[in-house]
Amino acid sequence: MVCCFFLPLFLLLLTQFPANTCSLCDHHDNYALRKFKNSFVVNTSYERWSTCYSNPSKKIESWNNGTDCCEWDGVTCNTVSGHVIGLDLSCSGLEGKLSHNSTIFQLKQLRQLNLAYNDFLESPIYYGIGDLVSLTHLNLSFTRLSGNIPSTISHLSKLISLDLSGSMRLDPFTWKRLMFNATNLRQLHLDDVDMSLIDGSSLSQLMNLSSSLVSLSLAGTGLQGNFPSDILSLANLQELELSSNQNLSGQLPQFNWSTPLRYLDLSYTAFSGEIPYSIGKLKSLTQLTLMECYFDGLLPLSLGNLTQLTSLILTDNNLTGVIPQCLGTFPSLTIFDMQMNNLYRSIPRNFSKENSFQTIKLNANRLEGPIPQSLARCTKLEVLDLGDNNIDDTFPNWLETLQELQVLILRSNELHGLITCSSTKHPFPKLRIYDVSGNNFSGPLPTSCFKNFQGMMNVIDNQTGLQYIGVANYYNDSVVVTIKGNIPHSLSYLRNLEWLDLSRNKLRGQQFNTFGNDSYGGNTMLCGFPLSKSCKNDEDRSPYSTSNDEEESGFGWKAVVIGYGCGSILGMLLGYNVFFNGKPQWLSRLVESIFSIRLKRTNNRAGANGRRMN
């Protein structure tokens, strides 16, 4: 009786609610998606796809007629209404125009739209984007959209994340409206957008996002004027990227700078002044990049408090002072770059056993003292550049144990003694760039050491150029070498040699100059006698000459060789004539005449020298 009573009620409930948790896709949204698909072709052959986090997918090819669009790749539906609320077609190889009547603007329930890294063939963003008022996340980055960003973008007041990075333009009016309406923004990324008409005073409108903004990226936007320092102190700001805005000036907050900032990149801007001591309060900071700025003053010792750093780049500034010794103990620091400043005293001496260093560049400073032997603990090190300092030491052959080292630059220091090898079976197994020029090394040329440089010997046969690519996502070192001529025979086994410079020392044995140019970067060539290409200030000089006198007088080694060959032939002919015909009178007179003239010139020169001395 009880079952009979509840059965009709159960059947009634079945008719009121769907059988599954996800209803069928709304038919209007289904039509809009299929129409959108048909307006594009799929092309995954572009080089742009290398910038995607994964290989280009073909999500849109799963969109077949007669199937539920809620099951299509990249599509998310509301589980009750069946309306499409999320569309992720990033890196899908879409190619075609995004027209003003595109059916994508009919998806009124969309909350998340990601079309990044497709090719819309320089279409403009049409005002219809402002109709998608439910959007919380919008990503149209690097889609080859062009023209002005429409002011209707400010209608999207629910936006939490906005990424329009690419080649569009943003005018001050649209910027102001966006900052006034989209006050919930947590992520704002506009890299490479033309914002050159937006000045420093307009940037202060970012303070409207003071309670929400977490990530701000405005790299390469052409911003001008003074960047408000208050923005760097926003309560929730974790990432700030302002690089490659050469006309954007500003200073770091001097006091009370305590934020959850994790990433700060001001490289290639006009930021100036001192790096404040308060930077040591940014305990969450993992990446600090102030490359090619105008910072000066003392390097704050409070950098030693930033123990979470993975990348520290303070290159190409005018900082002075000493390097905090504790930086060598940071467990996560992979990139340590303070080159081209005025730092002095010693290199950190206490590199710990458990470290992550991959790049250390301290060149072009005024560092002194020896090379710390604790560097041998940096077992992951790939780049070590200590050139152009005042380092006084012998050759650090204990570095040979570093299995990953590919670049070793010690040039222009006060290193001395012999270049020696340790007892390591395979010293410098991956070394490709080796520069110890401009020191006081002496003794024989250490070709026996080079014979074990495995990294210079192993090369792929079909490789047309040699290339070293550096480490980490935010830092690259690159050397591309075009080889011309022949490597000297004693080094011919170094097939993968990219750079070898032992010049400007006092080494004995077979001599040669730089294999490469004066810096490692860009395109370089092997050069120096006996290769066909001469080096700078080394135009066809004999490997045994010590001055330019012969070159200036026109009797370089090439002329000597040519003259020697011609003279040998002439001498054999004359000798044959004398042997069979006796001494010819004309030859005797010629020799006596030449000898008489030569003797007079010698006497005259001796007299002139005597007069000068008197």
C-alpha positions in Angstrom: 0.0 0.0 0.0 2.8 2.4 0.9 4.6 1.7 -2.4 1.4 2.3 -4.4 1.0 5.6 -2.6 4.5 7.0 -3.3 4.8 5.7 -6.9 2.7 8.4 -8.6 4.6 11.1 -6.6 8.0 9.7 -7.7 6.8 9.6 -11.4 5.7 13.2 -11.1 9.1 14.3 -9.8 10.8 12.6 -12.7 8.8 14.7 -15.1 9.8 17.9 -13.4 13.6 17.5 -13.3 16.1 16.3 -15.9 17.4 12.8 -15.8 21.1 13.8 -15.7 23.0 16.4 -13.8 23.9 18.3 -17.1 21.0 19.2 -19.3 21.3 19.3 -23.1 23.0 22.4 -24.5 20.7 25.4 -25.2 19.8 25.1 -28.8 20.4 28.8 -29.5 23.9 28.5 -28.0 24.5 25.3 -30.0 23.6 27.2 -33.2 25.8 30.2 -32.3 28.9 27.9 -31.6 28.5 26.0 -34.9 28.2 29.2 -36.8 31.3 30.6 -35.1 33.2 27.4 -35.9 32.3 27.7 -39.6 33.7 31.3 -39.8 37.3 30.0 -39.2 39.8 27.5 -40.5 42.2 25.6 -38.3 45.8 26.2 -39.0 48.4 25.0 -36.5 51.5 25.6 -38.6 52.4 29.0 -37.2 55.5 29.6 -35.2 53.4 31.5 -32.7 52.2 28.2 -31.3 55.6 27.7 -29.7 54.6 30.4 -27.2 51.6 28.3 -26.0 52.0 26.3 -22.9 51.2 23.2 -24.9 51.1 22.1 -28.5 48.2 23.7 -30.4 45.1 21.7 -29.9 42.2 21.2 -32.3 39.4 21.6 -29.8 37.0 23.0 -32.4 37.3 19.8 -34.5 35.3 17.9 -31.9 32.3 20.2 -32.5 30.1 17.9 -34.5 26.4 18.3 -35.5 24.0 16.1 -33.6 26.1 16.0 -30.4 25.6 17.9 -27.2 27.6 21.1 -27.3 28.1 20.8 -23.5 30.3 17.8 -24.3 32.5 19.7 -26.8 36.1 20.4 -26.0 36.6 23.9 -24.5 32.9 24.4 -23.7 31.4 24.7 -20.2 27.6 24.8 -19.6 25.4 25.7 -16.8 24.3 22.3 -15.4 20.7 23.5 -14.9 19.9 25.8 -17.8 22.3 24.3 -20.4 23.5 27.8 -21.4 27.2 28.1 -22.4 29.0 29.9 -19.6 32.6 29.1 -20.5 34.5 29.0 -23.8 38.3 28.2 -23.9 39.7 28.0 -27.4 43.2 29.3 -26.6 46.0 27.9 -28.8 43.4 26.3 -31.1 44.9 27.4 -34.5 41.8 29.5 -35.4 42.4 31.7 -38.4 40.0 34.2 -39.9 38.3 37.5 -39.4 36.3 38.2 -36.2 33.4 40.1 -37.7 31.0 42.6 -36.1 28.2 40.1 -36.4 30.0 37.1 -35.0 27.6 34.8 -33.2 30.0 34.6 -30.3 28.5 37.9 -29.2 25.2 36.2 -28.9 26.3 34.0 -26.0 24.8 36.3 -23.3 25.5 34.0 -20.4 29.2 33.7 -21.0 31.3 34.2 -17.9 34.7 33.1 -19.1 36.0 33.7 -22.7 39.5 32.7 -23.7 40.6 33.1 -27.4 44.3 33.7 -26.7 46.9 32.8 -29.4 44.7 32.5 -32.4 44.9 34.6 -35.6 42.1 37.0 -36.3 44.0 38.6 -39.2 44.0 42.2 -37.7 40.3 42.4 -37.1 39.1 45.1 -34.8 37.4 44.4 -31.5 33.8 45.4 -32.2 31.6 47.2 -29.7 29.5 44.0 -29.4 32.0 42.8 -26.8 30.3 45.1 -24.3 27.1 43.0 -24.6 28.7 40.1 -22.7 27.9 41.8 -19.4 28.2 38.5 -17.4 31.9 38.1 -18.2 34.3 37.7 -15.3 37.3 36.5 -17.3 38.2 37.8 -20.8 41.5 36.8 -22.5 42.0 38.0 -26.1 45.8 38.2 -25.9 48.0 37.9 -28.9 45.2 37.2 -31.4 46.3 39.8 -34.0 43.4 42.0 -33.2 44.0 45.6 -34.1 42.7 49.1 -33.8 41.2 50.8 -30.8 39.9 48.9 -27.9 36.2 50.0 -27.8 34.9 52.0 -24.9 32.1 49.4 -24.5 34.8 47.2 -22.8 34.0 49.3 -19.7 30.4 47.8 -19.6 32.0 44.6 -18.3 31.8 45.7 -14.7 31.9 42.1 -13.4 35.4 41.5 -14.8 37.9 39.9 -12.5 40.6 39.1 -15.1 41.2 41.1 -18.3 44.1 40.3 -20.8 44.1 42.2 -24.0 47.9 42.0 -24.6 48.8 42.5 -28.3 48.9 45.2 -30.9 45.8 47.2 -30.1 45.4 50.8 -28.9 43.9 52.1 -25.6 42.9 55.8 -25.4 42.6 57.8 -22.2 38.8 58.0 -22.4 38.4 54.2 -22.5 41.0 53.7 -19.8 39.2 56.1 -17.5 35.9 54.5 -18.0 37.3 51.0 -17.5 39.0 52.0 -14.2 35.8 53.6 -13.0 33.5 50.7 -13.7 35.6 47.5 -13.5 36.5 47.9 -9.9 36.6 44.2 -9.2 39.7 43.6 -11.4 42.3 41.3 -9.8 44.3 40.7 -13.0 44.9 43.4 -15.7 47.4 42.5 -18.5 47.8 44.9 -21.4 51.3 44.0 -22.6 52.3 45.6 -26.0 49.0 47.6 -26.1 49.7 51.1 -27.3 49.1 53.3 -24.2 51.3 56.1 -25.2 48.6 58.7 -24.8 48.0 57.8 -21.2 50.2 59.8 -18.9 51.2 59.4 -15.3 48.3 61.3 -13.9 45.9 58.9 -15.7 47.8 55.9 -14.3 46.8 57.1 -10.8 43.3 55.9 -11.6 44.6 52.4 -10.9 44.1 53.4 -7.2 40.4 52.6 -7.9 41.5 49.0 -7.9 43.4 49.3 -4.6 41.3 46.7 -2.8 41.3 44.1 -5.6 44.3 44.3 -7.9 46.7 41.3 -7.6 48.5 41.3 -10.9 49.3 44.3 -13.2 51.3 43.8 -16.4 51.9 46.8 -18.7 55.1 45.8 -20.5 56.0 47.5 -23.8 53.0 49.8 -23.8 54.8 53.1 -24.5 53.7 54.6 -21.2 55.3 58.0 -20.4 55.6 60.3 -17.3 55.9 59.4 -13.7 54.5 56.1 -12.4 52.7 56.6 -9.1 54.8 55.0 -6.3 51.6 54.3 -4.4 50.7 51.6 -6.9 53.7 49.6 -5.7 52.3 49.6 -2.2 48.8 48.3 -3.0 47.7 46.0 -0.2 47.1 42.9 -2.4 49.5 43.4 -5.3 51.6 40.3 -6.0 52.9 40.9 -9.6 54.0 44.1 -11.2 55.4 44.1 -14.8 56.4 47.5 -16.3 59.4 46.5 -18.4 60.3 48.0 -21.8 58.7 51.4 -21.2 61.8 53.6 -21.7 60.0 56.9 -21.0 58.3 55.7 -17.8 60.0 57.2 -14.8 59.5 56.6 -11.1 61.0 55.7 -7.8 60.6 52.8 -5.4 58.7 53.5 -2.1 61.1 54.7 0.5 59.1 53.9 3.6 56.5 51.4 4.9 56.9 49.2 1.8 55.4 46.0 3.0 53.2 44.1 0.5 52.8 40.5 -0.7 54.7 41.4 -3.9 56.2 38.2 -5.4 57.3 39.5 -8.9 58.7 42.9 -9.8 60.1 43.7 -13.2 61.1 47.3 -14.0 63.7 46.5 -16.6 64.3 49.0 -19.5 62.5 51.8 -17.8 63.6 55.2 -16.5 63.1 54.3 -12.9 65.8 55.9 -10.8 67.0 56.8 -7.3 68.1 54.4 -4.6 66.9 50.9 -4.0 65.4 51.5 -0.5 66.3 49.5 2.6 62.6 48.8 3.0 62.8 46.4 0.0 64.0 43.9 2.6 60.4 43.8 3.9 59.1 42.1 0.8 59.5 38.7 2.3 57.4 37.0 -0.5 59.5 38.3 -3.4 60.8 35.6 -5.7 61.8 37.5 -8.8 63.4 41.0 -8.8 64.5 42.4 -12.2 65.8 46.0 -12.3 67.9 45.6 -15.5 68.9 48.7 -17.5 67.4 51.3 -15.2 69.0 54.3 -13.6 69.2 53.1 -10.0 72.2 54.3 -8.0 73.5 54.6 -4.5 74.4 51.7 -2.1 73.2 48.3 -2.7 71.0 47.7 0.4 72.2 44.9 2.6 68.5 44.2 3.4 68.5 42.2 0.2 69.8 39.5 2.4 66.3 39.2 3.9 64.7 38.1 0.6 65.3 34.4 1.2 62.6 33.3 -1.3 64.3 34.8 -4.3 64.7 32.6 -7.4 65.9 35.4 -9.7 67.8 38.5 -8.9 68.8 40.7 -11.9 70.2 44.2 -11.3 72.3 44.5 -14.6 73.5 46.9 -17.7 72.6 50.3 -13.2 75.1 52.5 -11.2 74.9 50.7 -7.9 77.8 50.6 -5.5 78.7 49.0 -2.2 79.3 45.3 -1.3 77.4 42.2 -2.2 75.6 40.7 0.8 77.5 37.5 1.6 74.4 35.7 2.6 73.1 35.6 -1.0 75.3 32.6 -1.6 73.3 30.7 0.9 69.8 31.3 -0.7 68.4 27.8 -1.5 66.2 28.7 -4.4 68.2 31.4 -6.2 68.9 30.3 -9.8 69.8 33.6 -11.5 72.2 35.9 -9.7 73.1 38.8 -12.0 74.6 42.1 -10.8 76.9 42.8 -13.8 77.9 46.2 -14.9 77.7 48.2 -11.7 80.3 49.6 -9.3 80.2 46.9 -6.7 83.4 46.3 -4.8 85.2 44.0 -2.3 84.7 40.3 -2.6 82.4 37.8 -4.3 80.2 35.9 -1.7 82.5 33.2 -0.2 79.9 30.9 1.4 78.0 29.2 -1.4 76.1 26.5 0.4 75.9 22.8 -0.5 72.2 22.8 -1.2 71.8 25.6 -3.8 70.1 26.1 -7.2 72.4 28.5 -8.9 72.4 28.2 -12.7 73.6 31.7 -13.8 76.1 33.9 -11.9 77.1 37.1 -13.7 79.1 39.6 -11.6 81.3 40.9 -14.5 82.2 44.6 -15.0 82.3 45.6 -11.4 85.3 46.3 -9.0 85.3 43.0 -7.2 88.6 41.9 -5.6 90.2 39.0 -3.9 90.2 35.3 -4.9 87.5 33.3 -6.6 85.8 31.5 -3.7 86.3 27.7 -3.8 82.7 27.3 -2.5 81.6 27.9 -6.1 82.5 24.2 -6.7 79.3 23.5 -4.7 77.1 25.0 -7.4 76.6 21.7 -9.2 73.8 23.1 -11.4 75.8 26.1 -12.6 75.7 26.7 -16.4 77.0 30.3 -16.7 79.8 31.9 -14.7 80.9 35.4 -15.7 83.4 37.1 -13.4 85.2 39.1 -16.2 86.3 42.7 -16.0 87.0 42.9 -12.3 90.1 43.1 -10.1 90.1 39.4 -9.0 93.6 38.3 -7.9 94.1 34.5 -8.0 95.5 31.6 -9.8 93.5 29.6 -12.3 90.6 27.9 -10.6 91.0 24.4 -12.0 88.7 23.1 -9.3 85.8 24.4 -11.4 86.4 21.5 -13.8 84.1 19.4 -11.6 81.0 21.4 -12.5 79.2 19.0 -14.8 76.7 21.5 -16.2 79.0 24.5 -16.8 78.8 25.8 -20.4 80.1 29.4 -20.2 83.2 30.4 -18.2 84.3 34.0 -18.5 87.3 35.2 -16.4 88.7 37.8 -18.8 90.4 41.1 -17.8 91.2 40.3 -14.2 94.5 39.9 -12.4 94.7 36.1 -12.6 98.2 34.8 -12.9 100.4 31.6 -13.0 99.8 28.5 -15.1 96.5 27.4 -16.7 96.5 23.9 -15.3 94.3 20.8 -15.3 93.2 18.9 -12.2 93.1 15.2 -12.0 89.5 15.1 -13.1 89.0 12.6 -15.9 86.6 14.8 -17.9 87.2 18.4 -17.0 84.4 20.9 -18.0 82.3 18.2 -19.7 79.8 20.7 -21.2 82.0 23.8 -21.6 81.3 25.7 -24.9 82.6 29.2 -24.2 86.0 29.7 -22.5 87.4 33.2 -22.1 90.4 33.9 -19.9 91.9 36.7 -22.0 93.5 39.8 -20.6 95.1 38.3 -17.5 98.7 37.5 -16.5 98.7 33.8 -17.2 102.1 32.4 -18.2 103.8 29.2 -19.2 103.0 26.8 -22.0 99.7 26.8 -23.9 97.5 24.3 -22.1 96.3 22.4 -25.1 96.5 19.2 -23.1 93.7 20.5 -20.9 91.5 21.2 -23.9 91.8 17.6 -25.2 89.3 16.5 -22.5 86.7 19.2 -23.1 83.9 16.8 -24.1 81.4 19.6 -24.6 83.5 21.1 -27.3 84.1 17.8 -29.1 80.6 16.4 -29.4 78.4 18.0 -32.1 75.6 16.8 -34.3 76.9 16.4 -37.8 74.0 18.1 -39.6 74.1 21.1 -37.3 74.7 24.3 -39.3 75.2 26.6 -36.3 76.2 26.2 -32.7 74.0 27.7 -30.1 74.0 27.9 -26.3 70.7 28.6 -24.8 70.7 29.7 -21.2 68.5 28.9 -18.2 65.2 29.7 -16.6 62.1 31.2 -18.2 63.0 34.8 -17.6 66.7 34.9 -18.6 68.5 33.7 -21.8 72.1 33.8 -22.9 72.7 33.1 -26.6 75.7 32.7 -28.8 75.4 31.7 -32.4 78.7 31.0 -34.2 79.4 30.9 -37.9 82.7 29.1 -38.4 85.0 30.3 -41.2 88.4 28.9 -42.0 90.1 26.0 -40.1 90.7 25.7 -36.4 94.4 25.2 -35.7 95.4 21.6 -36.0 96.2 21.3 -32.3 92.6 22.2 -31.5 90.9 20.6 -34.4 89.2 18.0 -32.2 87.1 20.7 -30.6 84.3 20.4 -33.1 81.7 22.0 -30.9 83.9 25.0 -29.9 81.9 28.2 -29.7 84.4 30.5 -28.0 88.0 30.2 -26.9 90.0 33.2 -26.0 93.4 33.0 -24.4 94.7 36.3 -25.9 96.5 39.1 -24.0 98.4 36.7 -21.6 102.0 35.5 -21.6 101.4 32.0 -22.8 104.1 30.1 -24.7 103.8 27.6 -27.6 101.5 27.8 -30.6 100.0 31.2 -30.4 96.6 32.5 -31.6 94.2 35.2 -30.8 90.6 35.3 -30.0 88.2 32.7 -31.4 85.2 35.0 -31.4 84.8 38.8 -30.8 85.1 41.0 -27.8 81.9 39.9 -26.1 79.8 36.7 -26.1 76.4 37.4 -27.5 74.9 37.7 -31.0 76.7 36.4 -34.0 80.4 35.7 -33.8 83.1 34.1 -36.0 86.2 32.2 -35.3 89.2 34.5 -36.2 92.9 34.9 -35.8 95.9 33.5 -37.6 96.0 31.0 -39.3 92.3 31.4 -40.1 91.2 33.4 -43.1 89.4 36.0 -40.9 91.6 38.4 -38.9 90.7 39.6 -35.4 90.3 43.2 -34.3 93.8 44.9 -34.2 95.3 41.7 -35.7 95.2 42.2 -39.4 97.2 39.4 -41.0 99.9 39.6 -38.4 102.4 36.7 -38.2 101.9 34.5 -35.2 105.6 35.2 -34.3 105.7 39.0 -34.8 105.8 41.4 -31.8 105.1 44.7 -33.4 103.4 46.4 -36.3 106.7 47.7 -37.8 106.7 45.1 -40.6 103.1 45.7 -41.4 103.5 49.5 -41.6 106.5 49.1 -43.9 104.6 46.7 -46.2 106.6 43.6 -45.3 104.1 41.5 -43.5 104.3 37.7 -43.3 102.5 37.3 -46.6 104.9 39.6 -48.4 107.8 37.7 -46.9 106.5 34.3 -48.0 105.9 35.6 -51.5 109.3 37.2 -51.7 111.0 34.1 -50.3 109.3 31.9 -53.0 110.3 34.3 -55.9 113.8 34.7 -54.5 114.3 31.0 -54.3 113.4 30.5 -57.9 115.6 33.3 -59.1 118.5 32.1 -57.0 118.3 28.6 -58.5 118.4 30.1 -62.0 121.4 32.3 -61.2 123.2 29.4 -59.5 122.7 27.2 -62.5 124.2 29.9 -64.7 127.2 30.5 -62.5 128.0 26.8 -62.2 128.1 26.2 -65.9 129.3 29.6 -67.3 131.5 31.0 -64.6 131.0 34.4 -62.9 129.3 36.8 -65.3 130.7 40.3 -65.3 127.3 42.0 -65.2 126.3 40.1 -62.1 129.5 41.0 -60.3 129.0 44.7 -61.1 125.4 44.5 -60.0 126.2 42.9 -56.7 129.1 45.4 -56.0 126.8 48.3 -56.9 124.0 47.1 -54.6 126.5 46.4 -51.7 128.0 49.8 -52.1 124.6 51.6 -51.9 123.6 49.5 -48.9 126.8 50.2 -47.2 126.4 54.0 -47.7 122.8 53.9 -46.4 123.9 52.1 -43.3 126.7 54.6 -42.6 124.4 57.5 -43.1 121.8 56.0 -40.7 124.4 55.4 -38.1 125.6 59.0 -38.4 122.1 60.4 -38.0 121.4 58.3 -34.9 124.6 59.6 -33.4 123.5 63.2 -34.0 120.2 62.5 -32.3 121.9 61.1 -29.3 124.2 64.1 -29.0 
